[in-house]
Amino acid sequence: MTESQSPHLNQPRITVLPVEPGDPPFRLVEIDGEITGVAFGMTDVVVLATAAGIRIDDLDDPASVRWVGGGKLTWKLH
C-alpha cells in the first residue's frame, strides 16, 4: 500500500470522543490513537494537544481535530 492509499494518512492526530455521562459530562480525547485525557470543554482539548506538542489553530479544521458525536460546542448528553 502506498502512502496515498493509507487510510490513516489524512486522519487528524486528535480525536474527541462522544459525551460521556458524569457530573459534569465529559469527553475523552485521543491523540495518536491513545486516550490522553478528559475534556470538559474546548479549552481542555487545546491544553491536552499542547501538552502533546500539537498546536491547534482552528478547532473546526477537520485536518486538526476529529469530533465524534457532536462538534466543539457539544458538551452535554442529549
PQR file with spaces between the fields and no chain letter, atoms N, CA, C, O and H, PARSE charges and radii, in Angstrom:
ATOM       1  N    MET     1       0.847   -1.177    0.000 -0.4000 1.5000
ATOM       2  CA   MET     1       0.000    0.000    0.000 -0.0000 2.0000
ATOM       3  C    MET     1       0.891    1.238    0.000  0.5500 1.7000
ATOM       4  O    MET     1       1.816    1.337    0.806 -0.5500 1.4000
ATOM       5  N    THR     2       0.622    2.162   -0.882 -0.4000 1.5000
ATOM       6  CA   THR     2       1.408    3.391   -0.934 -0.0000 2.0000
ATOM       7  C    THR     2       0.872    4.388    0.078  0.5500 1.7000
ATOM       8  O    THR     2      -0.226    4.222    0.610 -0.5500 1.4000
ATOM       9  H    THR     2      -0.129    2.082   -1.537  0.4000 1.0000
ATOM      10  N    GLU     3       1.662    5.429    0.339 -0.4000 1.5000
ATOM      11  CA   GLU     3       1.223    6.445    1.298 -0.0000 2.0000
ATOM      12  C    GLU     3      -0.090    7.082    0.876  0.5500 1.7000
ATOM      13  O    GLU     3      -0.927    7.383    1.727 -0.5500 1.4000
ATOM      14  H    GLU     3       2.554    5.563   -0.093  0.4000 1.0000
ATOM      15  N    SER     4      -0.286    7.291   -0.409 -0.4000 1.5000
ATOM      16  CA   SER     4      -1.510    7.944   -0.867 -0.0000 2.0000
ATOM      17  C    SER     4      -2.729    7.056   -0.669  0.5500 1.7000
ATOM      18  O    SER     4      -3.859    7.545   -0.697 -0.5500 1.4000
ATOM      19  H    SER     4       0.394    7.046   -1.100  0.4000 1.0000
ATOM      20  N    GLN     5      -2.517    5.753   -0.467 -0.4000 1.5000
ATOM      21  CA   GLN     5      -3.626    4.840   -0.250 -0.0000 2.0000
ATOM      22  C    GLN     5      -3.853    4.547    1.229  0.5500 1.7000
ATOM      23  O    GLN     5      -4.838    3.897    1.578 -0.5500 1.4000
ATOM      24  H    GLN     5      -1.600    5.356   -0.443  0.4000 1.0000
ATOM      25  N    SER     6      -2.981    5.003    2.086 -0.4000 1.5000
ATOM      26  CA   SER     6      -3.104    4.714    3.505 -0.0000 2.0000
ATOM      27  C    SER     6      -4.364    5.359    4.074  0.5500 1.7000
ATOM      28  O    SER     6      -4.583    6.553    3.872 -0.5500 1.4000
ATOM      29  H    SER     6      -2.181    5.531    1.802  0.4000 1.0000
ATOM      30  N    PRO     7      -5.201    4.593    4.782 -0.5600 1.5000
ATOM      31  CA   PRO     7      -6.424    5.161    5.344  0.2800 2.0000
ATOM      32  C    PRO     7      -6.159    6.122    6.489  0.5500 1.7000
ATOM      33  O    PRO     7      -7.047    6.896    6.848 -0.5500 1.4000
ATOM      34  N    HIS     8      -4.969    6.100    7.074 -0.4000 1.5000
ATOM      35  CA   HIS     8      -4.669    6.956    8.215 -0.0000 2.0000
ATOM      36  C    HIS     8      -3.895    8.211    7.838  0.5500 1.7000
ATOM      37  O    HIS     8      -3.652    9.067    8.689 -0.5500 1.4000
ATOM      38  H    HIS     8      -4.248    5.472    6.782  0.4000 1.0000
ATOM      39  N    LEU     9      -3.511    8.327    6.588 -0.4000 1.5000
ATOM      40  CA   LEU     9      -2.676    9.436    6.172 -0.0000 2.0000
ATOM      41  C    LEU     9      -3.353   10.789    6.400  0.5500 1.7000
ATOM      42  O    LEU     9      -2.691   11.737    6.824 -0.5500 1.4000
ATOM      43  H    LEU     9      -3.709    7.632    5.897  0.4000 1.0000
ATOM      44  N    ASN    10      -4.636   10.898    6.133 -0.4000 1.5000
ATOM      45  CA   ASN    10      -5.338   12.165    6.249 -0.0000 2.0000
ATOM      46  C    ASN    10      -6.122   12.292    7.552  0.5500 1.7000
ATOM      47  O    ASN    10      -6.909   13.224    7.713 -0.5500 1.4000
ATOM      48  H    ASN    10      -5.173   10.128    5.789  0.4000 1.0000
ATOM      49  N    GLN    11      -5.914   11.376    8.468 -0.4000 1.5000
ATOM      50  CA   GLN    11      -6.606   11.443    9.751 -0.0000 2.0000
ATOM      51  C    GLN    11      -5.928   12.463   10.657  0.5500 1.7000
ATOM      52  O    GLN    11      -4.699   12.522   10.710 -0.5500 1.4000
ATOM      53  H    GLN    11      -5.274   10.619    8.337  0.4000 1.0000
ATOM      54  N    PRO    12      -6.717   13.269   11.374 -0.5600 1.5000
ATOM      55  CA   PRO    12      -6.099   14.191   12.339  0.2800 2.0000
ATOM      56  C    PRO    12      -5.507   13.406   13.505  0.5500 1.7000
ATOM      57  O    PRO    12      -5.945   12.293   13.795 -0.5500 1.4000
ATOM      58  N    ARG    13      -4.541   13.969   14.153 -0.4000 1.5000
ATOM      59  CA   ARG    13      -3.895   13.304   15.292 -0.0000 2.0000
ATOM      60  C    ARG    13      -4.780   13.314   16.530  0.5500 1.7000
ATOM      61  O    ARG    13      -4.602   12.494   17.430 -0.5500 1.4000
ATOM      62  H    ARG    13      -4.185   14.873   13.917  0.4000 1.0000
ATOM      63  N    ILE    14      -5.739   14.244   16.578 -0.4000 1.5000
ATOM      64  CA   ILE    14      -6.594   14.408   17.755 -0.0000 2.0000
ATOM      65  C    ILE    14      -8.023   13.991   17.421  0.5500 1.7000
ATOM      66  O    ILE    14      -8.596   14.432   16.425 -0.5500 1.4000
ATOM      67  H    ILE    14      -5.884   14.910   15.846  0.4000 1.0000
ATOM      68  N    THR    15      -8.591   13.131   18.275 -0.4000 1.5000
ATOM      69  CA   THR    15      -9.991   12.735   18.152 -0.0000 2.0000
ATOM      70  C    THR    15     -10.663   12.988   19.487  0.5500 1.7000
ATOM      71  O    THR    15     -10.178   12.551   20.530 -0.5500 1.4000
ATOM      72  H    THR    15      -8.126   12.773   19.084  0.4000 1.0000
ATOM      73  N    VAL    16     -11.784   13.698   19.450 -0.4000 1.5000
ATOM      74  CA   VAL    16     -12.573   13.948   20.651 -0.0000 2.0000
ATOM      75  C    VAL    16     -13.795   13.043   20.561  0.5500 1.7000
ATOM      76  O    VAL    16     -14.611   13.172   19.649 -0.5500 1.4000
ATOM      77  H    VAL    16     -12.178   14.054   18.602  0.4000 1.0000
ATOM      78  N    LEU    17     -13.910   12.127   21.518 -0.4000 1.5000
ATOM      79  CA   LEU    17     -14.964   11.118   21.508 -0.0000 2.0000
ATOM      80  C    LEU    17     -16.283   11.687   22.040  0.5500 1.7000
ATOM      81  O    LEU    17     -16.299   12.779   22.608 -0.5500 1.4000
ATOM      82  H    LEU    17     -13.247   12.022   22.258  0.4000 1.0000
ATOM      83  N    PRO    18     -17.399   10.949   21.859 -0.5600 1.5000
ATOM      84  CA   PRO    18     -18.709   11.464   22.278  0.2800 2.0000
ATOM      85  C    PRO    18     -18.788   11.770   23.773  0.5500 1.7000
ATOM      86  O    PRO    18     -17.980   11.298   24.573 -0.5500 1.4000
ATOM      87  N    VAL    19     -19.780   12.570   24.115 -0.4000 1.5000
ATOM      88  CA   VAL    19     -20.018   12.962   25.511 -0.0000 2.0000
ATOM      89  C    VAL    19     -20.354   11.723   26.338  0.5500 1.7000
ATOM      90  O    VAL    19     -21.155   10.881   25.932 -0.5500 1.4000
ATOM      91  H    VAL    19     -20.436   12.954   23.465  0.4000 1.0000
ATOM      92  N    GLU    20     -19.724   11.636   27.499 -0.4000 1.5000
ATOM      93  CA   GLU    20     -19.953   10.557   28.457 -0.0000 2.0000
ATOM      94  C    GLU    20     -20.714   11.119   29.655  0.5500 1.7000
ATOM      95  O    GLU    20     -20.530   12.280   30.019 -0.5500 1.4000
ATOM      96  H    GLU    20     -19.074   12.320   27.829  0.4000 1.0000
ATOM      97  N    PRO    21     -21.572   10.294   30.271 -0.5600 1.5000
ATOM      98  CA   PRO    21     -22.295   10.776   31.454  0.2800 2.0000
ATOM      99  C    PRO    21     -21.334   11.006   32.614  0.5500 1.7000
ATOM     100  O    PRO    21     -20.383   10.248   32.807 -0.5500 1.4000
ATOM     101  N    GLY    22     -21.582   12.015   33.350 -0.4000 1.5000
ATOM     102  CA   GLY    22     -20.764   12.353   34.508 -0.0000 2.0000
ATOM     103  C    GLY    22     -21.291   13.640   35.104  0.5500 1.7000
ATOM     104  O    GLY    22     -22.215   14.251   34.567 -0.5500 1.4000
ATOM     105  H    GLY    22     -22.354   12.630   33.193  0.4000 1.0000
ATOM     106  N    ASP    23     -20.717   14.042   36.189 -0.4000 1.5000
ATOM     107  CA   ASP    23     -21.130   15.291   36.815 -0.0000 2.0000
ATOM     108  C    ASP    23     -19.890   16.155   37.005  0.5500 1.7000
ATOM     109  O    ASP    23     -19.264   16.103   38.064 -0.5500 1.4000
ATOM     110  H    ASP    23     -19.967   13.546   36.626  0.4000 1.0000
ATOM     111  N    PRO    24     -19.531   16.934   36.020 -0.5600 1.5000
ATOM     112  CA   PRO    24     -20.228   17.236   34.761  0.2800 2.0000
ATOM     113  C    PRO    24     -19.906   16.207   33.669  0.5500 1.7000
ATOM     114  O    PRO    24     -18.952   15.438   33.789 -0.5500 1.4000
ATOM     115  N    PRO    25     -20.717   16.206   32.604 -0.5600 1.5000
ATOM     116  CA   PRO    25     -20.421   15.335   31.464  0.2800 2.0000
ATOM     117  C    PRO    25     -19.042   15.683   30.886  0.5500 1.7000
ATOM     118  O    PRO    25     -18.558   16.805   31.037 -0.5500 1.4000
ATOM     119  N    PHE    26     -18.425   14.706   30.226 -0.4000 1.5000
ATOM     120  CA   PHE    26     -17.072   14.909   29.712 -0.0000 2.0000
ATOM     121  C    PHE    26     -16.904   14.169   28.393  0.5500 1.7000
ATOM     122  O    PHE    26     -17.762   13.384   27.988 -0.5500 1.4000
ATOM     123  H    PHE    26     -18.818   13.795   30.104  0.4000 1.0000
ATOM     124  N    ARG    27     -15.792   14.432   27.739 -0.4000 1.5000
ATOM     125  CA   ARG    27     -15.423   13.725   26.510 -0.0000 2.0000
ATOM     126  C    ARG    27     -13.976   13.262   26.645  0.5500 1.7000
ATOM     127  O    ARG    27     -13.112   14.001   27.118 -0.5500 1.4000
ATOM     128  H    ARG    27     -15.096   15.070   28.069  0.4000 1.0000
ATOM     129  N    LEU    28     -13.729   12.027   26.222 -0.4000 1.5000
ATOM     130  CA   LEU    28     -12.365   11.517   26.206 -0.0000 2.0000
ATOM     131  C    LEU    28     -11.658   12.045   24.964  0.5500 1.7000
ATOM     132  O    LEU    28     -12.277   12.233   23.916 -0.5500 1.4000
ATOM     133  H    LEU    28     -14.430   11.426   25.838  0.4000 1.0000
ATOM     134  N    VAL    29     -10.370   12.278   25.092 -0.4000 1.5000
ATOM     135  CA   VAL    29      -9.577   12.799   23.989 -0.0000 2.0000
ATOM     136  C    VAL    29      -8.488   11.785   23.643  0.5500 1.7000
ATOM     137  O    VAL    29      -7.734   11.343   24.510 -0.5500 1.4000
ATOM     138  H    VAL    29      -9.867   12.126   25.943  0.4000 1.0000
ATOM     139  N    GLU    30      -8.423   11.427   22.374 -0.4000 1.5000
ATOM     140  CA   GLU    30      -7.369   10.548   21.869 -0.0000 2.0000
ATOM     141  C    GLU    30      -6.371   11.386   21.085  0.5500 1.7000
ATOM     142  O    GLU    30      -6.748   12.259   20.302 -0.5500 1.4000
ATOM     143  H    GLU    30      -9.036   11.786   21.670  0.4000 1.0000
ATOM     144  N    ILE    31      -5.104   11.108   21.306 -0.4000 1.5000
ATOM     145  CA   ILE    31      -4.046   11.714   20.497 -0.0000 2.0000
ATOM     146  C    ILE    31      -3.193   10.570   19.972  0.5500 1.7000
ATOM     147  O    ILE    31      -2.668    9.761   20.737 -0.5500 1.4000
ATOM     148  H    ILE    31      -4.797   10.400   21.941  0.4000 1.0000
ATOM     149  N    ASP    32      -3.069   10.522   18.669 -0.4000 1.5000
ATOM     150  CA   ASP    32      -2.329    9.451   18.003 -0.0000 2.0000
ATOM     151  C    ASP    32      -2.850    8.071   18.405  0.5500 1.7000
ATOM     152  O    ASP    32      -2.075    7.129   18.567 -0.5500 1.4000
ATOM     153  H    ASP    32      -3.495   11.179   18.048  0.4000 1.0000
ATOM     154  N    GLY    33      -4.178    7.963   18.566 -0.4000 1.5000
ATOM     155  CA   GLY    33      -4.815    6.687   18.858 -0.0000 2.0000
ATOM     156  C    GLY    33      -4.805    6.258   20.308  0.5500 1.7000
ATOM     157  O    GLY    33      -5.296    5.176   20.628 -0.5500 1.4000
ATOM     158  H    GLY    33      -4.808    8.729   18.435  0.4000 1.0000
ATOM     159  N    GLU    34      -4.263    7.069   21.191 -0.4000 1.5000
ATOM     160  CA   GLU    34      -4.195    6.750   22.623 -0.0000 2.0000
ATOM     161  C    GLU    34      -5.056    7.741   23.407  0.5500 1.7000
ATOM     162  O    GLU    34      -5.016    8.943   23.145 -0.5500 1.4000
ATOM     163  H    GLU    34      -3.864    7.948   20.931  0.4000 1.0000
ATOM     164  N    ILE    35      -5.831    7.239   24.365 -0.4000 1.5000
ATOM     165  CA   ILE    35      -6.587    8.132   25.241 -0.0000 2.0000
ATOM     166  C    ILE    35      -5.571    8.913   26.076  0.5500 1.7000
ATOM     167  O    ILE    35      -4.750    8.332   26.786 -0.5500 1.4000
ATOM     168  H    ILE    35      -5.863    6.262   24.577  0.4000 1.0000
ATOM     169  N    THR    36      -5.643   10.232   25.977 -0.4000 1.5000
ATOM     170  CA   THR    36      -4.669   11.056   26.695 -0.0000 2.0000
ATOM     171  C    THR    36      -5.281   11.865   27.825  0.5500 1.7000
ATOM     172  O    THR    36      -4.558   12.399   28.667 -0.5500 1.4000
ATOM     173  H    THR    36      -6.310   10.705   25.401  0.4000 1.0000
ATOM     174  N    GLY    37      -6.602   11.963   27.855 -0.4000 1.5000
ATOM     175  CA   GLY    37      -7.199   12.729   28.934 -0.0000 2.0000
ATOM     176  C    GLY    37      -8.680   12.924   28.765  0.5500 1.7000
ATOM     177  O    GLY    37      -9.311   12.397   27.850 -0.5500 1.4000
ATOM     178  H    GLY    37      -7.189   11.529   27.171  0.4000 1.0000
ATOM     179  N    VAL    38      -9.214   13.704   29.686 -0.4000 1.5000
ATOM     180  CA   VAL    38     -10.630   14.018   29.759 -0.0000 2.0000
ATOM     181  C    VAL    38     -10.801   15.508   29.500  0.5500 1.7000
ATOM     182  O    VAL    38     -10.043   16.335   30.007 -0.5500 1.4000
ATOM     183  H    VAL    38      -8.701   14.133   30.430  0.4000 1.0000
ATOM     184  N    ALA    39     -11.807   15.832   28.704 -0.4000 1.5000
ATOM     185  CA   ALA    39     -12.096   17.245   28.420 -0.0000 2.0000
ATOM     186  C    ALA    39     -13.510   17.577   28.882  0.5500 1.7000
ATOM     187  O    ALA    39     -14.452   16.819   28.650 -0.5500 1.4000
ATOM     188  H    ALA    39     -12.423   15.161   28.292  0.4000 1.0000
ATOM     189  N    PHE    40     -13.635   18.709   29.530 -0.4000 1.5000
ATOM     190  CA   PHE    40     -14.932   19.212   29.968 -0.0000 2.0000
ATOM     191  C    PHE    40     -15.357   20.402   29.118  0.5500 1.7000
ATOM     192  O    PHE    40     -16.458   20.930   29.275 -0.5500 1.4000
ATOM     193  H    PHE    40     -12.870   19.325   29.718  0.4000 1.0000
ATOM     194  N    GLY    41     -14.477   20.814   28.220 -0.4000 1.5000
ATOM     195  CA   GLY    41     -14.747   21.925   27.319 -0.0000 2.0000
ATOM     196  C    GLY    41     -13.633   22.034   26.293  0.5500 1.7000
ATOM     197  O    GLY    41     -12.644   21.303   26.344 -0.5500 1.4000
ATOM     198  H    GLY    41     -13.582   20.385   28.092  0.4000 1.0000
ATOM     199  N    MET    42     -13.813   22.964   25.360 -0.4000 1.5000
ATOM     200  CA   MET    42     -12.838   23.140   24.275 -0.0000 2.0000
ATOM     201  C    MET    42     -11.430   23.459   24.779  0.5500 1.7000
ATOM     202  O    MET    42     -10.441   23.003   24.206 -0.5500 1.4000
ATOM     203  H    MET    42     -14.616   23.558   25.319  0.4000 1.0000
ATOM     204  N    THR    43     -11.350   24.235   25.841 -0.4000 1.5000
ATOM     205  CA   THR    43     -10.044   24.619   26.368 -0.0000 2.0000
ATOM     206  C    THR    43      -9.238   23.394   26.776  0.5500 1.7000
ATOM     207  O    THR    43      -8.026   23.344   26.563 -0.5500 1.4000
ATOM     208  H    THR    43     -12.154   24.605   26.306  0.4000 1.0000
ATOM     209  N    ASP    44      -9.911   22.404   27.364 -0.4000 1.5000
ATOM     210  CA   ASP    44      -9.218   21.183   27.776 -0.0000 2.0000
ATOM     211  C    ASP    44      -8.621   20.450   26.582  0.5500 1.7000
ATOM     212  O    ASP    44      -7.542   19.867   26.688 -0.5500 1.4000
ATOM     213  H    ASP    44     -10.896   22.445   27.536  0.4000 1.0000
ATOM     214  N    VAL    45      -9.311   20.476   25.452 -0.4000 1.5000
ATOM     215  CA   VAL    45      -8.798   19.835   24.239 -0.0000 2.0000
ATOM     216  C    VAL    45      -7.510   20.529   23.803  0.5500 1.7000
ATOM     217  O    VAL    45      -6.531   19.869   23.455 -0.5500 1.4000
ATOM     218  H    VAL    45     -10.188   20.949   25.366  0.4000 1.0000
ATOM     219  N    VAL    46      -7.515   21.832   23.825 -0.4000 1.5000
ATOM     220  CA   VAL    46      -6.326   22.602   23.431 -0.0000 2.0000
ATOM     221  C    VAL    46      -5.179   22.339   24.405  0.5500 1.7000
ATOM     222  O    VAL    46      -4.033   22.189   23.979 -0.5500 1.4000
ATOM     223  H    VAL    46      -8.310   22.368   24.108  0.4000 1.0000
ATOM     224  N    VAL    47      -5.470   22.280   25.697 -0.4000 1.5000
ATOM     225  CA   VAL    47      -4.433   22.033   26.707 -0.0000 2.0000
ATOM     226  C    VAL    47      -3.814   20.645   26.507  0.5500 1.7000
ATOM     227  O    VAL    47      -2.593   20.499   26.564 -0.5500 1.4000
ATOM     228  H    VAL    47      -6.400   22.401   26.042  0.4000 1.0000
ATOM     229  N    LEU    48      -4.648   19.629   26.275 -0.4000 1.5000
ATOM     230  CA   LEU    48      -4.132   18.275   26.049 -0.0000 2.0000
ATOM     231  C    LEU    48      -3.274   18.224   24.785  0.5500 1.7000
ATOM     232  O    LEU    48      -2.228   17.575   24.765 -0.5500 1.4000
ATOM     233  H    LEU    48      -5.640   19.747   26.229  0.4000 1.0000
ATOM     234  N    ALA    49      -3.716   18.905   23.740 -0.4000 1.5000
ATOM     235  CA   ALA    49      -2.940   18.937   22.497 -0.0000 2.0000
ATOM     236  C    ALA    49      -1.595   19.618   22.727  0.5500 1.7000
ATOM     237  O    ALA    49      -0.562   19.126   22.274 -0.5500 1.4000
ATOM     238  H    ALA    49      -4.566   19.432   23.756  0.4000 1.0000
ATOM     239  N    THR    50      -1.606   20.726   23.415 -0.4000 1.5000
ATOM     240  CA   THR    50      -0.370   21.460   23.698 -0.0000 2.0000
ATOM     241  C    THR    50       0.595   20.607   24.509  0.5500 1.7000
ATOM     242  O    THR    50       1.799   20.613   24.252 -0.5500 1.4000
ATOM     243  H    THR    50      -2.445   21.126   23.783  0.4000 1.0000
ATOM     244  N    ALA    51       0.074   19.878   25.483 -0.4000 1.5000
ATOM     245  CA   ALA    51       0.915   19.005   26.301 -0.0000 2.0000
ATOM     246  C    ALA    51       1.576   17.912   25.462  0.5500 1.7000
ATOM     247  O    ALA    51       2.656   17.424   25.794 -0.5500 1.4000
ATOM     248  H    ALA    51      -0.904   19.873   25.692  0.4000 1.0000
ATOM     249  N    ALA    52       0.908   17.536   24.368 -0.4000 1.5000
ATOM     250  CA   ALA    52       1.455   16.519   23.456 -0.0000 2.0000
ATOM     251  C    ALA    52       2.319   17.144   22.363  0.5500 1.7000
ATOM     252  O    ALA    52       2.813   16.441   21.481 -0.5500 1.4000
ATOM     253  H    ALA    52       0.030   17.933   24.098  0.4000 1.0000
ATOM     254  N    GLY    53       2.499   18.457   22.421 -0.4000 1.5000
ATOM     255  CA   GLY    53       3.326   19.133   21.427 -0.0000 2.0000
ATOM     256  C    GLY    53       2.613   19.434   20.130  0.5500 1.7000
ATOM     257  O    GLY    53       3.249   19.632   19.095 -0.5500 1.4000
ATOM     258  H    GLY    53       2.098   19.027   23.138  0.4000 1.0000
ATOM     259  N    ILE    54       1.275   19.470   20.185 -0.4000 1.5000
ATOM     260  CA   ILE    54       0.476   19.732   18.982 -0.0000 2.0000
ATOM     261  C    ILE    54      -0.175   21.101   19.119  0.5500 1.7000
ATOM     262  O    ILE    54      -0.814   21.399   20.128 -0.5500 1.4000
ATOM     263  H    ILE    54       0.758   19.309   21.026  0.4000 1.0000
ATOM     264  N    ARG    55      -0.007   21.915   18.110 -0.4000 1.5000
ATOM     265  CA   ARG    55      -0.647   23.232   18.092 -0.0000 2.0000
ATOM     266  C    ARG    55      -1.929   23.147   17.279  0.5500 1.7000
ATOM     267  O    ARG    55      -1.925   22.667   16.146 -0.5500 1.4000
ATOM     268  H    ARG    55       0.512   21.672   17.291  0.4000 1.0000
ATOM     269  N    ILE    56      -3.024   23.615   17.863 -0.4000 1.5000
ATOM     270  CA   ILE    56      -4.307   23.662   17.156 -0.0000 2.0000
ATOM     271  C    ILE    56      -4.610   25.124   16.869  0.5500 1.7000
ATOM     272  O    ILE    56      -4.780   25.925   17.788 -0.5500 1.4000
ATOM     273  H    ILE    56      -3.028   24.004   18.784  0.4000 1.0000
ATOM     274  N    ASP    57      -4.675   25.465   15.592 -0.4000 1.5000
ATOM     275  CA   ASP    57      -5.010   26.830   15.209 -0.0000 2.0000
ATOM     276  C    ASP    57      -6.505   27.004   14.982  0.5500 1.7000
ATOM     277  O    ASP    57      -7.027   28.112   15.108 -0.5500 1.4000
ATOM     278  H    ASP    57      -4.536   24.814   14.845  0.4000 1.0000
ATOM     279  N    ASP    58      -7.197   25.920   14.648 -0.4000 1.5000
ATOM     280  CA   ASP    58      -8.616   26.012   14.320 -0.0000 2.0000
ATOM     281  C    ASP    58      -9.306   24.723   14.745  0.5500 1.7000
ATOM     282  O    ASP    58      -9.085   23.673   14.142 -0.5500 1.4000
ATOM     283  H    ASP    58      -6.773   25.020   14.546  0.4000 1.0000
ATOM     284  N    LEU    59     -10.135   24.796   15.773 -0.4000 1.5000
ATOM     285  CA   LEU    59     -10.855   23.615   16.259 -0.0000 2.0000
ATOM     286  C    LEU    59     -11.883   23.100   15.257  0.5500 1.7000
ATOM     287  O    LEU    59     -12.354   21.969   15.380 -0.5500 1.4000
ATOM     288  H    LEU    59     -10.314   25.649   16.263  0.4000 1.0000
ATOM     289  N    ASP    60     -12.231   23.911   14.276 -0.4000 1.5000
ATOM     290  CA   ASP    60     -13.191   23.498   13.243 -0.0000 2.0000
ATOM     291  C    ASP    60     -12.514   22.843   12.041  0.5500 1.7000
ATOM     292  O    ASP    60     -13.197   22.358   11.139 -0.5500 1.4000
ATOM     293  H    ASP    60     -11.848   24.829   14.176  0.4000 1.0000
ATOM     294  N    ASP    61     -11.197   22.823   12.017 -0.4000 1.5000
ATOM     295  CA   ASP    61     -10.466   22.252   10.893 -0.0000 2.0000
ATOM     296  C    ASP    61     -10.423   20.730   11.037  0.5500 1.7000
ATOM     297  O    ASP    61      -9.784   20.215   11.955 -0.5500 1.4000
ATOM     298  H    ASP    61     -10.642   23.217   12.750  0.4000 1.0000
ATOM     299  N    PRO    62     -11.101   20.003   10.133 -0.5600 1.5000
ATOM     300  CA   PRO    62     -11.119   18.541   10.244  0.2800 2.0000
ATOM     301  C    PRO    62      -9.744   17.908   10.063  0.5500 1.7000
ATOM     302  O    PRO    62      -9.566   16.737   10.397 -0.5500 1.4000
ATOM     303  N    ALA    63      -8.783   18.637    9.551 -0.4000 1.5000
ATOM     304  CA   ALA    63      -7.424   18.113    9.453 -0.0000 2.0000
ATOM     305  C    ALA    63      -6.707   18.186   10.803  0.5500 1.7000
ATOM     306  O    ALA    63      -5.689   17.524   11.004 -0.5500 1.4000
ATOM     307  H    ALA    63      -8.927   19.589    9.279  0.4000 1.0000
ATOM     308  N    SER    64      -7.239   18.992   11.728 -0.4000 1.5000
ATOM     309  CA   SER    64      -6.630   19.148   13.049 -0.0000 2.0000
ATOM     310  C    SER    64      -7.299   18.297   14.115  0.5500 1.7000
ATOM     311  O    SER    64      -6.629   17.633   14.907 -0.5500 1.4000
ATOM     312  H    SER    64      -8.066   19.530   11.565  0.4000 1.0000
ATOM     313  N    VAL    65      -8.644   18.322   14.129 -0.4000 1.5000
ATOM     314  CA   VAL    65      -9.403   17.640   15.180 -0.0000 2.0000
ATOM     315  C    VAL    65     -10.595   16.915   14.559  0.5500 1.7000
ATOM     316  O    VAL    65     -11.320   17.473   13.735 -0.5500 1.4000
ATOM     317  H    VAL    65      -9.188   18.861   13.485  0.4000 1.0000
ATOM     318  N    ARG    66     -10.781   15.670   14.969 -0.4000 1.5000
ATOM     319  CA   ARG    66     -11.970   14.906   14.569 -0.0000 2.0000
ATOM     320  C    ARG    66     -12.905   14.864   15.771  0.5500 1.7000
ATOM     321  O    ARG    66     -12.542   14.366   16.837 -0.5500 1.4000
ATOM     322  H    ARG    66     -10.192   15.217   15.638  0.4000 1.0000
ATOM     323  N    TRP    67     -14.112   15.393   15.587 -0.4000 1.5000
ATOM     324  CA   TRP    67     -15.123   15.422   16.641 -0.0000 2.0000
ATOM     325  C    TRP    67     -16.113   14.291   16.385  0.5500 1.7000
ATOM     326  O    TRP    67     -16.728   14.242   15.319 -0.5500 1.4000
ATOM     327  H    TRP    67     -14.406   15.797   14.721  0.4000 1.0000
ATOM     328  N    VAL    68     -16.277   13.386   17.339 -0.4000 1.5000
ATOM     329  CA   VAL    68     -17.182   12.252   17.201 -0.0000 2.0000
ATOM     330  C    VAL    68     -18.380   12.483   18.122  0.5500 1.7000
ATOM     331  O    VAL    68     -18.212   12.760   19.310 -0.5500 1.4000
ATOM     332  H    VAL    68     -15.778   13.426   18.205  0.4000 1.0000
ATOM     333  N    GLY    69     -19.576   12.371   17.575 -0.4000 1.5000
ATOM     334  CA   GLY    69     -20.768   12.521   18.414 -0.0000 2.0000
ATOM     335  C    GLY    69     -21.116   13.950   18.742  0.5500 1.7000
ATOM     336  O    GLY    69     -21.736   14.214   19.773 -0.5500 1.4000
ATOM     337  H    GLY    69     -19.712   12.147   16.610  0.4000 1.0000
ATOM     338  N    GLY    70     -20.736   14.866   17.903 -0.4000 1.5000
ATOM     339  CA   GLY    70     -21.031   16.280   18.110 -0.0000 2.0000
ATOM     340  C    GLY    70     -19.782   17.110   17.965  0.5500 1.7000
ATOM     341  O    GLY    70     -18.668   16.617   18.145 -0.5500 1.4000
ATOM     342  H    GLY    70     -20.232   14.651   17.066  0.4000 1.0000
ATOM     343  N    GLY    71     -19.968   18.357   17.642 -0.4000 1.5000
ATOM     344  CA   GLY    71     -18.846   19.259   17.409 -0.0000 2.0000
ATOM     345  C    GLY    71     -18.294   19.876   18.667  0.5500 1.7000
ATOM     346  O    GLY    71     -18.561   19.420   19.779 -0.5500 1.4000
ATOM     347  H    GLY    71     -20.872   18.758   17.496  0.4000 1.0000
ATOM     348  N    LYS    72     -17.521   20.918   18.474 -0.4000 1.5000
ATOM     349  CA   LYS    72     -16.800   21.552   19.582 -0.0000 2.0000
ATOM     350  C    LYS    72     -17.732   22.198   20.622  0.5500 1.7000
ATOM     351  O    LYS    72     -17.298   22.495   21.735 -0.5500 1.4000
ATOM     352  H    LYS    72     -17.304   21.289   17.571  0.4000 1.0000
ATOM     353  N    LEU    73     -18.992   22.415   20.272 -0.4000 1.5000
ATOM     354  CA   LEU    73     -19.922   23.021   21.210 -0.0000 2.0000
ATOM     355  C    LEU    73     -20.791   21.987   21.936  0.5500 1.7000
ATOM     356  O    LEU    73     -21.659   22.358   22.726 -0.5500 1.4000
ATOM     357  H    LEU    73     -19.345   22.174   19.368  0.4000 1.0000
ATOM     358  N    THR    74     -20.567   20.708   21.676 -0.4000 1.5000
ATOM     359  CA   THR    74     -21.365   19.639   22.277 -0.0000 2.0000
ATOM     360  C    THR    74     -20.659   19.115   23.516  0.5500 1.7000
ATOM     361  O    THR    74     -19.650   18.417   23.419 -0.5500 1.4000
ATOM     362  H    THR    74     -19.862   20.406   21.034  0.4000 1.0000
ATOM     363  N    TRP    75     -21.201   19.459   24.692 -0.4000 1.5000
ATOM     364  CA   TRP    75     -20.600   19.041   25.949 -0.0000 2.0000
ATOM     365  C    TRP    75     -21.636   18.516   26.939  0.5500 1.7000
ATOM     366  O    TRP    75     -21.331   18.314   28.115 -0.5500 1.4000
ATOM     367  H    TRP    75     -22.020   20.026   24.771  0.4000 1.0000
ATOM     368  N    LYS    76     -22.868   18.294   26.460 -0.4000 1.5000
ATOM     369  CA   LYS    76     -23.935   17.743   27.318 -0.0000 2.0000
ATOM     370  C    LYS    76     -24.557   16.568   26.603  0.5500 1.7000
ATOM     371  O    LYS    76     -24.598   16.528   25.373 -0.5500 1.4000
ATOM     372  H    LYS    76     -23.116   18.459   25.505  0.4000 1.0000
ATOM     373  N    LEU    77     -25.045   15.602   27.379 -0.4000 1.5000
ATOM     374  CA   LEU    77     -25.758   14.458   26.798 -0.0000 2.0000
ATOM     375  C    LEU    77     -27.079   14.931   26.243  0.5500 1.7000
ATOM     376  O    LEU    77     -27.694   15.854   26.777 -0.5500 1.4000
ATOM     377  H    LEU    77     -25.012   15.635   28.378  0.4000 1.0000
ATOM     378  N    HIS    78     -27.521   14.290   25.161 -0.4000 1.5000
ATOM     379  CA   HIS    78     -28.806   14.661   24.561 -0.0000 2.0000
ATOM     380  C    HIS    78     -29.842   13.628   24.884  0.5500 1.7000
ATOM     381  O    HIS    78     -30.994   13.758   24.469 -0.5500 1.4000
ATOM     382  H    HIS    78     -27.022   13.540   24.727  0.4000 1.0000
